Amino acid sequence: MWTSLIAAGILLLELSAAYCGWRAISSARTAQGAMGWVLFLIFAPVFAVPLYLFFGHHRFSHYTVARRNSALIHAGLSSFHETHRPVTPLPQVAYALEKVADLDTMRGNSMSLLKNGEATFEAIFSAIDAAEHYVLVQFYIFRDDALGGQLKDHLIAAAKRGVSVAFLYDQVGSLRLSQAYLDELSAAGVKVPTNAEMRGPKTRFQINFRNHRKTVVVDGRVGFIGGHNVGDEYLGKDPALGTWRDTHIKLLGPVVMQLQLVFAEDWHWVTDEVLGDALNWAPETVHEDMNALLVPTGPADRLETGALMFFAAICAAKERVWIASPYFVPDRDILSALKVAAMRGVDVRLLLPSTIDHRIVWLARFAFFDEVRLAGVKIYGYQPGFMHQKVILVDDILAGVGTTNLDNRSFRLNFEAMAMFFDPRAAQDVAQMLETDFEQAELLEMPLSEHPWHVRYGAPIARLFAPIL
């Protein structure tokens, strides 16, 4: 009897491994990812099958784009895109990014850099307190700590004075958020989807796909996006991480409409509710008159939008491409783009943290350093504390701030967004900010062979997990 049960179990395991292998071959976004899963499933099916069920999905199905379900949104977008097209020529990279975003660049915008947690949340709280009609709030991580309590208080105060407040969180990133926190928001009239209402990772083996966006929109007039989540560590209060270096951006103008569109689509996916008709789709232009585009990317897109966004930006560089990211686990295309740009004489710089927050991701990056350095890419390690900003600068034609890391997870598995400005003033502001960061960073030149043994041997092993890092 036991022999028969064991044989049946082995057969079931082999069939499951074969099925998962076929799924990997037919749906993986990269050949490397497919090969990695197939080999793992063949040689270690006992471990590989359950891991594949959780981490092996490659595309996110059934994500419905809300703009297609609201006539008002569609009309508003069409009208604004027609009347607010830039009057000055755009750089060629802008047209590629428009294809990625499925949105048009619009004029009449402004941006203000918020370079730490204090500045970011002071600006966000001020905007919420001034809200007259509605507030849309979405972060990957919410914590029920001092900062989380402050945000909750501001949202409740807004709801009590008649402002409509919609609160959206990622169920993986905010796994530890207390139910009491959510209940208090709901009791005050804040729209908070319940676990029973929310579609997504809790009902399927799709914890791979995370909504990594950090968005606040107030009345359709002012918006915020960037690297900060809601937790005390983002104010530098975690001794293990030290000073927290991050960048958010305050947006004014028609690009805010695009930011709220992305929120509306995420809300529609989670709740099946179309917010569009209740929102302001006629934002005012501002005198700075910058050309800007919101570029949302994610695993539901038909193209590899996250990787294509970076690839297009890097290939457009003639003089410099500076990228700040907390993680560096690129795919082959991005590696090639970085190397070729440096070999063309472009000043290619990567600004990464020296402080460790996730050890396996920190280790994996060392496996790529020698390769890009050989081509002329300069790698800097930020010293004062943990650096979490996601920023890209290309020449004086493109400056981007948002949520996208320079890794496969952001390229293919997470829902992300970047605010892209095609304006020399924006580029100058970002350049000055990054120059200050580089002054507080150390040029990393040590080859992998000279690192301590745990890095020498750990980096190649960690790199094996690159498709899901």
C-alpha positions in Angstrom: 0.0 0.0 0.0 2.7 2.5 1.0 4.7 1.6 -2.1 1.6 2.4 -4.3 1.1 5.7 -2.5 4.7 6.7 -2.9 4.7 5.7 -6.6 1.5 7.7 -7.1 3.0 10.7 -5.3 6.2 10.5 -7.4 4.1 10.3 -10.6 2.0 13.3 -9.5 5.1 15.3 -8.8 6.6 14.4 -12.2 3.4 15.4 -14.0 3.3 18.7 -12.0 6.9 19.4 -12.8 6.2 18.7 -16.5 3.2 21.0 -16.5 5.1 23.8 -14.8 8.0 23.3 -17.2 5.7 23.7 -20.2 4.2 26.8 -18.6 7.7 28.2 -18.1 8.7 27.5 -21.7 5.4 28.8 -23.3 5.0 31.9 -21.1 8.3 33.1 -19.6 9.2 36.6 -20.7 12.9 35.7 -21.2 14.7 32.6 -22.4 17.0 32.8 -19.4 14.0 32.7 -17.0 12.4 29.7 -18.9 15.7 27.8 -18.9 16.3 28.5 -15.2 12.8 27.2 -14.2 13.0 24.1 -16.5 16.4 23.0 -15.1 15.2 23.6 -11.5 12.0 21.6 -12.2 14.0 18.7 -13.7 16.7 18.4 -11.0 14.8 19.4 -7.9 11.0 19.0 -8.5 10.3 18.6 -4.8 11.4 22.2 -4.2 10.8 23.6 -7.6 7.1 22.8 -8.1 5.8 24.6 -5.0 8.2 27.5 -5.6 7.0 27.8 -9.2 3.4 27.9 -8.1 4.2 31.0 -6.1 6.9 32.7 -8.1 6.8 31.3 -11.6 3.9 33.2 -13.2 5.1 35.4 -16.0 2.1 37.5 -17.1 -0.7 39.0 -15.2 -4.0 38.2 -16.8 -7.4 40.0 -16.6 -6.1 43.4 -15.6 -8.7 45.6 -17.1 -7.8 49.1 -18.2 -10.3 51.4 -16.6 -10.0 54.2 -19.3 -11.7 51.8 -21.7 -14.7 51.5 -19.4 -15.5 55.2 -18.9 -16.7 57.5 -21.6 -15.8 60.5 -19.5 -12.2 59.4 -19.0 -11.8 58.7 -22.7 -13.3 62.0 -23.7 -11.2 63.9 -21.2 -8.0 62.2 -22.3 -8.7 62.7 -26.0 -9.6 66.4 -25.5 -6.5 67.1 -23.4 -4.2 65.2 -25.6 -5.4 67.2 -28.6 -5.2 70.6 -27.0 -2.2 70.2 -24.8 0.3 68.7 -27.2 3.8 70.3 -26.8 4.4 73.3 -29.1 8.2 72.8 -29.1 9.8 69.7 -30.7 10.2 66.7 -28.5 13.3 64.5 -28.3 13.0 61.3 -30.2 13.0 59.3 -26.9 9.7 60.9 -26.0 7.9 59.1 -28.9 9.2 55.8 -27.7 8.1 56.4 -24.2 4.6 57.5 -25.4 4.4 54.0 -27.1 5.4 52.4 -23.8 2.9 54.5 -21.8 0.0 54.4 -24.3 -0.3 58.1 -23.4 0.8 61.3 -25.0 3.3 63.9 -23.7 1.5 67.1 -22.6 2.6 70.6 -21.9 1.7 72.9 -19.1 3.3 71.0 -16.2 5.7 71.6 -13.3 7.7 69.5 -11.0 9.2 70.0 -7.5 11.7 67.6 -6.1 11.1 66.3 -2.5 14.5 64.9 -1.4 13.7 63.3 1.9 10.8 61.9 3.9 10.2 65.1 5.9 9.8 67.2 2.8 7.7 64.5 1.1 5.1 64.0 3.8 4.9 67.6 4.8 3.9 68.4 1.2 1.5 65.4 1.0 -0.2 66.3 4.3 -0.5 69.9 3.2 -2.1 68.9 0.0 -4.5 66.5 1.8 -5.5 69.3 4.2 -6.3 71.6 1.3 -8.4 69.0 -0.5 -11.9 70.2 -1.5 -13.3 67.2 -3.4 -11.3 64.1 -3.3 -8.0 62.4 -2.3 -6.6 59.3 -3.9 -3.9 57.5 -1.9 -1.9 54.4 -2.9 1.4 53.1 -1.5 3.1 49.7 -1.7 3.8 49.7 2.1 1.7 51.2 4.8 2.8 50.7 8.4 0.8 51.3 11.5 3.5 53.4 13.1 4.0 57.1 13.9 4.1 58.2 10.2 1.3 55.8 9.3 -0.8 57.3 12.2 -0.2 60.8 10.9 -1.3 60.0 7.4 -4.4 58.2 8.9 -5.3 61.3 10.9 -5.0 63.6 7.9 -7.2 61.3 5.8 -9.8 61.0 8.5 -9.9 64.7 8.9 -10.4 65.1 5.2 -13.2 62.5 5.1 -15.0 64.2 8.0 -15.2 67.5 6.2 -16.8 65.9 3.2 -13.8 65.0 1.0 -14.1 61.7 -0.8 -11.0 59.6 0.1 -9.9 56.4 -1.7 -7.2 54.3 0.0 -5.4 51.5 -1.9 -2.6 49.3 -0.7 -0.7 46.2 -1.9 -1.6 43.1 0.1 1.9 41.8 0.0 3.8 45.0 0.7 1.3 45.9 3.5 0.9 42.4 4.9 1.6 43.6 8.4 -0.8 46.5 8.3 -3.3 46.0 11.2 -6.9 45.5 10.5 -7.6 48.1 13.2 -5.9 50.7 11.1 -8.1 49.9 8.1 -11.2 49.7 10.2 -10.6 53.1 11.7 -10.3 54.6 8.2 -13.4 52.8 7.0 -15.4 54.0 10.1 -14.5 57.6 9.2 -15.9 57.2 5.7 -12.6 56.5 3.8 -13.1 54.0 0.9 -10.9 51.0 1.8 -11.4 47.8 -0.1 -11.9 44.8 2.2 -9.9 41.6 1.9 -13.1 39.9 0.6 -13.6 42.6 -2.1 -10.0 42.8 -3.3 -8.9 40.8 -6.3 -5.3 39.8 -6.5 -2.6 37.8 -4.8 -4.6 36.6 -1.9 -6.9 34.5 -4.1 -4.2 33.0 -6.4 -0.6 31.9 -6.6 0.4 35.3 -7.8 2.3 37.0 -5.0 4.9 37.7 -7.6 2.8 40.5 -9.0 2.9 43.5 -6.7 1.6 47.0 -7.1 4.7 49.0 -6.3 3.3 52.4 -7.1 3.3 55.2 -4.6 0.6 57.8 -5.6 -1.3 60.6 -4.0 -3.7 62.8 -6.1 -5.7 65.7 -4.7 -8.7 67.1 -6.6 -7.0 66.2 -9.9 -4.8 69.3 -9.5 -1.8 68.1 -7.6 -0.1 64.7 -7.6 2.8 63.0 -5.9 4.9 60.0 -7.0 8.3 58.6 -6.0 10.2 56.2 -3.8 8.8 56.8 -0.3 6.4 54.4 1.3 4.5 55.1 4.6 6.7 53.9 7.5 9.0 55.4 10.0 12.1 54.0 8.3 11.4 56.4 5.4 12.0 59.2 7.8 15.4 57.7 8.7 14.2 56.3 12.1 15.5 52.7 11.5 19.0 52.6 13.1 20.0 49.6 11.0 19.4 51.6 7.7 20.6 55.0 8.9 19.8 58.1 7.0 17.1 57.3 4.4 17.8 58.9 1.1 14.8 59.0 -1.2 13.1 61.2 -3.8 9.5 62.0 -4.4 8.1 64.5 -6.8 5.3 67.0 -6.7 3.4 67.4 -9.9 1.1 70.1 -11.2 -0.6 70.3 -14.6 -2.1 67.8 -17.0 0.4 65.1 -16.1 -1.6 64.8 -12.8 -4.5 63.6 -14.9 -2.4 60.8 -16.2 -1.3 59.9 -12.6 -4.9 59.7 -11.5 -5.8 57.7 -14.5 -3.3 55.0 -13.4 -4.8 55.1 -9.9 -8.3 54.7 -11.4 -7.1 51.7 -13.3 -5.6 50.1 -10.2 -8.7 50.8 -8.2 -10.9 49.3 -11.0 -8.8 46.1 -11.0 -9.0 45.7 -7.2 -12.7 46.7 -6.7 -14.3 46.5 -10.1 -15.5 50.1 -9.5 -15.0 52.8 -12.1 -14.0 56.0 -10.3 -13.6 58.0 -13.5 -16.8 59.9 -13.7 -16.4 61.3 -10.2 -12.9 62.7 -10.9 -11.6 65.9 -12.4 -10.4 65.4 -15.9 -9.7 69.0 -16.8 -6.6 70.0 -14.8 -5.2 73.5 -15.2 -1.9 74.2 -16.9 0.8 76.0 -15.0 3.2 78.8 -16.1 6.3 76.6 -16.0 4.9 74.9 -19.1 7.1 71.8 -18.9 6.5 68.9 -21.2 5.8 65.7 -19.2 4.5 62.2 -19.5 3.5 59.6 -16.9 4.8 56.2 -17.9 3.0 53.3 -16.1 4.4 49.8 -16.7 3.5 46.4 -15.5 3.2 42.6 -16.1 -0.2 43.0 -17.7 1.3 45.0 -20.6 1.6 43.3 -24.0 5.2 44.5 -24.4 8.1 44.4 -22.0 7.3 48.0 -21.0 9.5 48.3 -17.9 12.6 47.2 -19.6 11.8 49.1 -22.8 11.4 52.3 -20.9 15.0 52.1 -19.5 16.3 50.7 -22.8 14.9 53.7 -24.8 16.2 56.2 -22.3 19.7 54.7 -22.2 20.0 54.4 -25.9 18.9 58.1 -26.3 21.9 59.4 -24.3 24.6 61.3 -26.1 26.5 62.9 -23.2 25.3 61.3 -19.9 22.9 58.8 -18.4 22.8 58.8 -14.6 20.6 56.3 -12.8 19.9 56.1 -9.1 18.4 52.9 -7.9 18.4 50.9 -4.7 18.8 47.6 -6.6 20.8 46.6 -9.7 19.7 43.3 -11.1 19.3 44.1 -14.8 18.5 41.8 -17.7 20.8 41.2 -20.7 19.2 44.0 -22.8 19.7 46.7 -20.1 23.3 45.4 -19.5 24.0 45.7 -23.2 22.5 49.2 -23.4 24.5 50.4 -20.5 27.8 49.0 -21.9 27.3 50.3 -25.4 26.4 53.8 -24.1 29.6 53.9 -22.1 31.6 52.6 -25.0 30.1 55.4 -27.2 31.7 57.9 -24.7 28.5 58.6 -22.7 29.1 59.4 -19.0 27.2 56.4 -17.6 26.9 56.4 -13.8 25.0 54.1 -11.4 24.2 55.4 -7.9 23.5 52.5 -5.6 23.3 52.1 -1.8 26.2 50.7 0.2 23.8 49.8 3.1 22.1 46.4 2.9 18.4 46.0 3.2 17.8 42.8 1.3 20.9 40.7 1.3 20.3 38.4 -1.7 19.5 41.4 -3.9 22.6 43.2 -2.5 24.7 40.2 -3.3 23.4 39.7 -6.8 24.5 43.1 -8.0 28.2 42.3 -7.5 27.8 39.6 -10.2 27.2 42.4 -12.8 29.7 45.0 -11.6 32.8 43.7 -13.4 31.0 43.4 -16.7 29.7 46.9 -16.8 32.9 48.5 -15.4 34.9 46.9 -18.1 32.9 48.8 -20.7 33.4 52.1 -18.8 30.3 52.4 -16.5 31.0 54.1 -13.2 29.4 52.6 -10.1 29.0 54.7 -6.9 28.0 53.5 -3.5 26.0 56.0 -1.4 27.5 56.2 2.1 25.4 58.1 4.6 22.6 55.6 4.8 20.2 53.6 2.7 19.5 55.1 -0.7 16.0 54.2 -2.1 15.4 56.8 -4.8 14.5 55.8 -8.4 15.7 58.5 -10.7 17.0 58.6 -14.3 18.7 61.6 -16.1 19.6 61.6 -19.8 21.6 64.6 -21.1 19.5 67.7 -20.6 16.5 66.3 -22.4 15.0 63.8 -19.9 14.5 63.6 -16.1 12.5 60.9 -14.6 11.4 60.2 -11.0 9.1 57.4 -9.9 8.9 53.9 -8.5 10.9 51.7 -10.9 14.0 50.0 -9.8 16.8 48.8 -12.1 15.9 45.2 -11.7 13.9 42.4 -13.2 11.2 42.6 -10.6 10.4 46.2 -11.6 10.9 45.4 -15.3 8.5 42.5 -15.5 6.7 41.6 -12.2 5.7 44.8 -10.5 3.2 47.5 -11.5 5.3 50.7 -11.6 5.2 54.3 -12.8 7.7 57.0 -13.7 7.0 60.8 -14.2 9.2 61.8 -17.2 9.9 65.4 -17.9 11.3 66.6 -21.3 12.7 69.9 -20.1 16.2 71.3 -19.5 15.0 72.9 -16.2 13.9 69.6 -14.8 17.1 68.0 -16.0 19.2 70.7 -14.3 17.3 70.2 -11.0 17.8 66.5 -11.1 21.4 66.8 -12.1 22.1 69.1 -9.2 20.4 66.7 -6.8 22.4 63.7 -8.1 25.7 65.7 -8.1 25.2 66.2 -4.3 24.5 62.5 -3.9 27.6 61.6 -5.9 29.7 63.8 -3.5 28.5 61.6 -0.7 29.2 58.3 -2.5 32.3 56.2 -3.0 33.4 55.0 -6.5 33.2 51.2 -6.4 36.2 49.8 -8.2 37.1 46.5 -6.5 36.7 43.5 -8.7 34.6 40.5 -7.5 37.7 38.4 -7.1 39.1 40.7 -4.3 35.9 40.8 -2.2 35.5 38.7 0.9 34.6 35.0 0.3 30.9 35.4 1.1 30.5 38.0 -1.7 32.8 36.1 -4.2 30.7 33.0 -3.9 27.4 34.5 -2.9 27.1 36.9 -5.8 27.0 34.2 -8.6 24.5 32.1 -6.6 22.3 35.1 -5.9 22.4 36.0 -9.6 20.6 32.7 -10.4 17.5 34.2 -8.8 17.8 37.3 -11.0 14.5 36.7 -12.9 12.5 37.2 -9.6 14.7 39.7 -7.8 
